[in-house]
Amino acid sequence: MQTIRAVDWSPDGVAVRIIDQRRLPGAFVERDLAMLDEICEAIRTLAVRGAPAIGVAGAMGMVAALAPFTDEPLVRFRERVRSIGATIRATRPTAVNLPWAVDRMLRAAEASADSPCAVLDTLRAEATRIRDEDRAMCERIGLHGLPLIPDGGRVLTHCNAGALATAGIGTALAPIYLAADSGRRIEVFADETRPLLQGSRLTSWELTRAGIPVTVIADSMVASLMRARRICRAVRRDSC
């Protein structure tokens, strides 16, 4: 089973650690984001991508960006929570998990009324729950999809819906990971997914890293492969 984490807390817990997906597959670079502008820049420029991963990054990013301001009066700190939340929320409006996660964080902040430090602790706990829930959801998707992946299965993927797009083992790729982990022989055809090439750059990279055989194909080859019955399962993600 692969062990990459597209988004998580940094080891010291004060920043958001991401894999910079703009650098893949040429270089594996992890970045620790603590400032509001770099968090927003990472989301906006697809350094972190995939709606689930973006949602987790946004929630954790609120905590990291608020940490320097806990000495402010509570009223001012609450205003800052709302302002930072709105700024992060606006960076990627098409990623549905981002506004969902930010709104959830804002509700958690409103329920904590003791002090800025208490609000920040509440937000950190909520962001961690959002991460853990996403990981658990990925596992459940994998378990539900596992019966669809036979031994010797040949699977077609579109875009990237794996570990790089989530806080866990992925959505559409989760059954593939669990199938491989259980000893089933799996072969994956990853179409390139123009124009940003999430298939050829990202899906192929993470599957190769996990030891799962993968062949990159041009998008225009999909119909021919399916007509030749080279594919027995196809998975895709509608929004890249």
Sequence and secondary structure as in RCSB ss.txt:
>XXXX:A:sequence
MQTIRAVDWSPDGVAVRIIDQRRLPGAFVERDLAMLDEICEAIRTLAVRGAPAIGVAGAMGMVAALAPFTDEPLV
RFRERVRSIGATIRATRPTAVNLPWAVDRMLRAAEASADSPCAVLDTLRAEATRIRDEDRAMCERIGLHGLPLIP
DGGRVLTHCNAGALATAGIGTALAPIYLAADSGRRIEVFADETRPLLQGSRLTSWELTRAGIPVTVIADSMVASL
MRARRICRAVRRDSC
>XXXX:A:secstr
     SEEE TTSSSEEEE TTSTTT   EEEE SHHHHHHHHHTTSS SHHHHHHHHHHHHHHHHGGGTTS HH
HHHHHHHHHHHHHHTT TT THHHHHHHHHHHHHHT  S HHHHHHHHHHHHHHHHHHHHHHHHHHHHHHGGGS 
TTEEEEE S  SGGGSSSS STTHHHHHHHHTT  EEEEEE  TTTTHIIIIIHHHHHHTT  EEEE GGGHHHH
HHTT  SEEE  S  
